[in-house]
Amino acid sequence: MKPEAILSLDAGSSKVCGILFYIGSGSVPRILAAMHRKINTTTSGENDEYIPFSHIATLIQAMSRTFNITPRKAIISINASRVRLISSSGIFERKKAAKPLTRWEINEYFSELKSMVNEPGYELVHILPQKFLLDGKQFFHIPAGMSGSRIECGVTFVAVKKNFIERYREMLQELGIMMCGCYVDAINNIEICLSPEDKETGTMIIDFGANTTKFTIVKDGVIRSCGGINMGGNIITKDIKEISGVPWTYAEKIKKTAGSAYSASIPDNEVISVVTPSSIPREFSRKKLAEIIEARVREIIDILICSIETKIQWHQFVRNIILTGGGALLGHLPCLIEEITGKETYFSPHINNLIPVDDDELIKELSSPIYVSALGQIHLFTNGNYDPNPVASNFIEKMLSILGSVILEN
């Protein structure tokens, strides 16, 4: 019997990417194919209500034609900027104090907390444990197996506007696809990018998009802070376009093929030639190009750090920095960020460790940082079940087992 293909979809303001996979033996995901499409946009911010429906449909149709696989289910990634965080806590008296706590019992407490949340117009998509007090003793992990008579649970519910989810669900239904889960990109990135050691010792993920640059700080297995700014790779492309006088598409190509964020690494005499249909060939100093890019990247990082410092003293939580997102492909970007922050900076080496991939071409495609969120939600999804209701108790069980304890501070 042919396995059922599921689509992992990540759509933003500048790109749409999809990964087709199925659940193999032992509930291990097996990736079948991957594809992405660039969305040509020159906007400098991201509209919270924006969903690139036509681009999503085009990608799904292209994947069906190219790979001869038509998915009937899909999971989607949601930008963290679109979510609302709702804190809740409760105290519960246990009748059988000597009996060890079970995850099932903790799920029941969480269900009671969920029933007390009243957020009109929003749908709860994640529940993230914060802390536990068991007979006055504090835990930042699930105290399963421990005994006590009184437990206090603190959680954060992640909520998304219902009309946003419904629009996504209806769009997929028009394509004959059922939406069976939605996941927040910040959590997806943590799951696929960070090793257990990274989560404990302190890591900041910086996600470079076309119109936004986002961060997530994890320490002791806990999300300490997350957020972002409305500046990204498009502003760099705009600089190149204005200075060089070439059209936007050519400026974007120059940035990707010859751009560098670290001008010290580029020889003074290196020249690049650009030919456009409506002009004679133009030559530019690659060193000058790198200086333009570096100046703008420094500005983006400086503004991002200022934003972070309004929330948290990040230096005490961060040992290293991991880069992801399509904008992270800019040449020599880790070198510049390492110089600015003083923290070791690199791309995630763990991206394909959690989900086995056998095909060399597919491995090469998936090695791009643009697939990180789509890969992360596959891992989250396949460690749970197919329940289309993401706030059911078995979904909570899944989140507990994968994430442990998480604190989100905004």
N, C-alpha and C positions, 0 to 999 in steps of 0.2 A: 504494500500500500504506500502510495506516494505521500511523504510527509507534508503537513500543512505549512505553507509559507506565511510568515508574519513579517510585517514591515515596521522597522524602527525608523521613525521620521523626525528629523530636526530641521525646522524651517525658521529662518530669521529674515531680517530686512535685506540681507545681501547675498544669501545663499540658501539652497535647499539641498539636503542630503538624505539619502535613504539607504538602509541596509536590510536585505532580505535574509531571514534566518528561519530555522525550525528547531524544535526541541528534540534532541536526540536521546539515546538511551542514557539512563541515569540522570535525566533532566538537564543534560549538558547542551547548551546552545551550539548549533552548527551554522556557520555563516555561509550563505549561498552566493551572494553577490552584493555589490555596493556601487553607488553612483551619486554624483553630486552635480548641481547646476548653479552657475553664478547668476545672481539677480543684479542687473545693471541699475544702480541707484546712486544718486548724488546727494541724497538727504543727509543732514548732519545729526539727526536724532532718530529715535525709534518710537513710533506711535504704539501705545499700549494696545490699541484695538486692531493693529495691522496684522493680517494673516495673508500671505501670498498664495491665495487659493489657486489661481491660474498656473503658477509655477509648480505648485505641489502636484496638480493634476497632470501637467506636462511631464514631470519627473516620473510619476507612477506609470504613465503610459509608455514612456521611453524604456523603463526597466522591464515592463511586461514584454515589449517587442524585442529588446536586446537579449534578455535572458530566458524568454519563454516561460516566465513564472508570473502568475497573477496572485497577489496576496488577497486574503479575505479578512484579515485582522491587522490592526495597526496599533502601535504604541507611539505616543507623541512626547516631544520635549517642550517644556514651557520655560520661557525666559524668567529668571528670578525677579526681574523688575515688575513682572505682572502679578506677583503673589502678595497676599497679605498674611502676616504672621499674627496668630491669636494665642496668647498664653493662657493656660488654665491649670489649676491645681486642686487637689482634694485630699481629705484625710479619711482613711477607711479603717474601721476597727475589725480585727480578725477574730472570729469565734474560736478557731483552733490555732492558738498561738504557737504551739509546738510543731505544727505541721509545716514543712518547708514550702516556701512560695513556689508556685509554678508559673510558667509563662501564660498558661490559660487563665489563671486567676488575675494576673496583671492585665491581660487583655480585657477582662471584665471591668476592672477599675477604669481603664481607658475608655471603654464604651460608655460608662457612666459620665465621665468627664465630657465626652463628645456630645452626649445628650443635653448637657448644660450650655453648649455653645449655640448662640443665636446670632447669626450673621446673615441677614437677609441679602439675597442676591449673590451669595458666594457658595461655592462647593468645596468641601474639604477633600484634599487630594493626598495629603501626607499627615502622619502624626510622628513627631520627633520627641522622644523622651529627653527631658532636661536633667532632672535629678530625683533622687528618692531619699526619704528619711524613714528608716526602719527602727522603731523604738529609740528615736533620737539620733541614730547613727547615719551619717550622710554617705550616699553612694552616687557616683557618676556613671554607673553601669546598672544593668538590670539585676536586681538582687535575687535572681532565681536560685532556689536551693537554700536560701537563708530563712531563719525562723524569727517570728516576732508577733506582737499583738496589735501593733499600730503602725500603719504605713501611710506616708504622705507622698503623693505622686505629683510631679510637676512636668507638664508637657507643653510643646508648641505645636499648634495645628497650622498647617499650611493650606491657605484657601485661595481659590482662583474664581474670578467672576463667572457665574453660571452661563451668562450669555456668550462669553468667549468660548467655553468648553462646548456649549451647544452648537455654536457656529462651526467649530471644528468637527464635531460629531456628524452634523448634517452634511458638511462638505464631503467627508469620507463616505457617508452612506450613499451619496449621489454617485460615487465611484464604485459602489458595491463592497465597501470595506467597513467593518465594524471596529470602532475604537474600543480597545480593551485595557487601556491604562494610560495615565499621563504622569510625567515625572519632571521634577524641577532640574534645570540644567546644572545648577551649582552642586546638587547632590550627585548627579550623574558624573560630573567631572571628578569629584572626590573618589567615587567608587572605582573608576577606571584608571585614574592617574596616580593615586597615592598607594604606596606599599604600606603594610601595617606599621613599619618603622617611621615612615613619613607622617602618618596620622598621629603618632605618639610624640615624636621629637619636635614637631612644629614646622609647618609648611604653608606657604601662601601660593595659591594658584592664581595666575593672572591670565584672563581670557580676553584676547585681543579680537574684537570684531570690526566690522566695517564702520559702524556708527557708535559703538559703545566699547568701553574697556572695563571689565568687571574683575573683582577680586573675591577670594574666599580664603580665610585663614583657619587652619585646623591645628589643634594642639591637644595632646592627651586624649585623642579620639573624639574631640568635641569641636564643632564649628564655633569659633570664638567671635568671628565677625564676617560679614559679607556686604557687598554693595558694588557701586560702579559709577562711572561718569559718562556723559554723552559726548565722547570724543573717541574716534577710532581711525582705522586705516584710510577712510575716505578723505579725511582732512589732509592727509599726506599726499594722496593722489591729486587733490585740488591744488596744493602748493606746486607740484610738478607741472600740472597743466598750465597754471598761470605764468610760471617762470619760463617754461619751454615753448609755450604757444601751440602745443600739439593738442588734438582732441582728447577727451576723457579716456576713451578706450586705450589709446596709445600711452597716455600718462600712466594708466594702471599697469599696462604691459611693461613699461620701463621700470616701474617700481618693483615688479615681481622678478624680472629677469636680470636687472642690473643694479637694483637698489641695495643700499647697505645702511644700517642704523649706526654704524661705527666708522666714522671717516678715517680714523687712524689706521685702519686696516687696508685702505685703498691707496695704491701708488699715485703720485702726483701727475704722472704723464699718461694715465689710462684714459682712453676716449671711447665713447659709445656713439654709434650712428643710428639715426632714426629716420625711416622713410614712411611718409604718409601718402595716400592716394592723391591728395591735392597740393602737395608741396615737394620741393626738391629735398634731397637728403640733408639732414641736419646733424651736426656733430656737437656733442656735449662732453664736458669733463666729468668723468665718473666721480672724481674726488669732490667736485662742487655739488653734484647730485647727492652724494652721501652726506655732505655738510648740511644741505637743506633738510634731508630726511632726519638726520640726527637731532637737529635743532627742534623739530616738531615732536619727535619721540620724547626728547627730554622734557618738553612742556607737558605732554600727556602724562608721563610718569610723575612729574612734580605735582601736577594737579591731583592725580590719583592718590599719591601719598598724603597730600594735605587732606583729602577726603577721608582716608583711612585714619589719620591721626585725630580727627574729630570724634572718632568712635572708640579707638583703642590704642594703647601704647604698643604698637605692633612689633617693635624690635625684640621685646621680651618673649614673644610667642613664635617668632619665625626664625628657623635655622637656615632654610633654603627656599628658593622660589622655582616653581614649575610653570612653564608657559604652555598655553594652548590657544585654540582659535585660529581662524584663517589668517589673521594679521600677524600671528606669531611666526609665519614663514618668512618674514622680512629678514634679509641677510644680516648676520652678526648681531641680531637683537639680544641674545643672551649676554654677549660681551658688554654691551652698553648698560643693560639693567644691572649687571653685576657691579659695574663701576659706580653707578648711581647709588645703589642700595647697600653695597658691601656684603651682599648675601650671594652664596653660590646659586647660579641660575642655569637651568637646562630644560630640555623637553622631557616629557615623561618617558622613562624607559619601560614602563609597566603596561603600556597601552594594549598589547596583544597577549599578555600573560594570562588573563582571566578567561578569555574566550579563544579556544583553539581555532587556528586557521591553517589549512593545508596548502592552498594554492598560492604560489609565489607572486603572481600578478595581483591577486587579491590582497595579500599581505602588504605589497607596495602601495596599493590604493588606500588601504586602511591606516597606513602609517602617517597619513596627513592629519594634523591636529584638528581639522574641521570635523572629523568623525568622532571625536572624543565623547561628546554628549550622547550621540546615538548608540555608541558602544556601551557606555555606562548604563543606560536604561535597559539594554538587553540583559546585562548582568543582574540588575535589580529585578527585572520581570521574571527571569527564569529561575531565580531563587525563591519565587513565590508560586503563583498559579495564574490561571486565565480569567479570574473573576473580573467582570467588567465594572464592578463597583469598587473604586479604589479606596473606600473608607470602611470596607467590611473588616471584620475582626481578623480574618486570615491574612488580609493585606497588612494589618497592624503587626501581626506575627512576623511577616516577612521583613518589615522595616526594622523591627526589634533585632532580628537575628543578623541582619546585614550591617546596620549602622551603629548598633550599640546605643550609646548615649550621645545626643547631639544638642548643642545649644546654638540657637541663631540669635544674633544681636543685630538689630537694625537701628 
